[in-house]
């Protein structure tokens, strides 16, 4: 998408590298707080009714909200999503990965608030789902898995560290799991799931196609770049150390080595007697 390309040229240097590690660190903090300081964690969660009462910090602090679960399962989940998150970042680039993650956080935040406003002030359904509202980045991490499955459909991973399965079949299991979770979730939990999937769909359509990031296409690109570099290196016999001109650029140009410069430094006829000697 042209907009993303323009943004990357302008602000791409500010992208956060290894963003998955920061997300996981936030979830670990939230998980520890759920045992040691549950009331403090509650004051940081995204509860729309309380945000409407002025607790606007919840719009940001909710990202540390953990999904819960047994410690061992939680740790295995974090290791798994750390690996696939880094894989996706290397595949689509740091900037696009930042757009994907921050876009998911933004869509979830705005979408949750809009659903609350619509339910409470348009449909007049007071406090819909607020009693057991848990909005977390858990389903955003799951959407990372879906993106990786699209990029690497034939990549094999060990499901439960035992069963080898291709990513495309694991993505089917993922969708079944999401459907099962959707049935048992609270109102805002279901909103969380829908918004995480919506983030993936929007990003997929905005980048047009993830297939250009497939391993086959990436290998072809790397091989082509390597061949071009080798071909250029083979065709260049002489290169000026000042202006960079080569015998390929100017076949009639004369090149000479300077005996007064340290190392084998070569200069074209225009800079042979005008350059500064390197000692």
Secondary structure, DSSP 4 states (H G I P E B T S, - for coil): -HHHHHHHHHHGGGPPTTHHHHHHHHHHHHHHHHHH-HHHHHTTS--HHHHHTT-TTHHHHGGG------HHHHHHHHHHHHHHHHHHHHHH-HHHHHHHHHHHHHHHHHHHHHHHHIIIIIS--TTTTGGG----SHHHHHHHHHHHHHHTTT-EEEETTTEEEEHHHHHHHHHHHHHHHHHHS-HHHHHHHHHHHHHHHHHHHHTS-GGGGSHHHHHHHHHHHHHHHHHHHHH---B-TTT--BTTT-TT--EEE-TTSSSS-EEETTTTTTSPP--
